[in-house]
Amino acid sequence: MQNESGAVEVRVSPEPIRERDEQQGEEQQQQRQQQQQQQQHWSKWFLFQDPRRLIHAAKVGLALSLSSLFMLVEEPPRLLGENAIWAIMTVVVVFEFTVGATLSKGLNRGLGTLAAAFLGLGIAHLADFCGHIGEASIIITSVFLAGAVATFLRFIPKLKAKYDYGLLIFMLTFSLISVSSYQTSEASFKTASTRMFTILVGCGISLVICMFLFPVWAGEDLHALSSRNFETLADCLQGSVEEYLKIPETTMQAVMEKEIQNRADNDDIYVKYRALLSSSQTEESLANFAGWEPPHGKFLKFGYPWPHYVKVGAALRHCAYASMALHGCVRAEVQVHE
């Protein structure tokens, strides 16, 4: 209405706004309850969504049983002594979900132990010719150099990605063999040989069970993840375009209602975007483990270009960032009308 001074006054009744806020609050509460029910249902059936988890648990139990059976036989513990327990410890540490991860840890552990054993025994044999004081000096110096060099190599990105665990095992084994050699050379040789044998037994049990009993290949998981990311991005783009084309020319009040009702937490498109954008570490890990795997399934080729999957994933996420920004513009509170 227009008053005496010519100004225009707009009077809005607070009752419709209050009713609208109450209705929106009830809708949000219902949505939260539905999400809680879905989360409870998901946690209840978590193990059964991927049967491979149950199979992997059974395979780990079988590997531990075989290594324990090796320990329960009377002859090996008598010959190997306390080092026989390393077979069980190796199975626990090495056995992973995918074949590539198990091969990576198993080969790193075996090569690290082998290199440390030969180098440690060589240093011990050299230190025997230097007398008691010279032997202690050589051992301390060699342990310092081995630890410093191995730790420095772990900072190199390419070495850290593939051989970080092997360098760690190298430091540990070399230090143990070097220190034990200071007491008696016979004890150091026995420690190196028995530990190497038990670790090889544990690695062999883990690799055989993981590769030949319902194997899970990291390469296939990486390929499936990349395909799923393509489909997710396509669904998000289609949903954003359809929503943009369906937006009518409404008032600012309708736009604000739409923004309140469609929060990012309740938006399926934003949920898919977050899943796509958070898959970077998984892709890099799977690509690294897939590089250790032999040819298998559809990937019957040596030197398969697994790193290209990471590059494709980075391009998909770059596109997803731009698409997510456009989707945010569609849901912005302030809209520009033609």
Secondary structure as UniProt FT lines:
FT   TURN            4..5
FT   HELIX           14..44
FT   HELIX           46..49
FT   HELIX           51..72
FT   HELIX           75..80
FT   HELIX           81..85
FT   HELIX           86..94
FT   HELIX           99..127
FT   HELIX           128..130
FT   HELIX           131..153
FT   TURN            154..155
FT   HELIX           157..183
FT   HELIX           185..212
FT   HELIX           218..246
FT   HELIX           252..261
FT   HELIX           264..266
FT   HELIX           268..277
FT   HELIX           280..290
FT   TURN            291..292
FT   TURN            297..298
FT   TURN            302..303
FT   HELIX           307..330
//
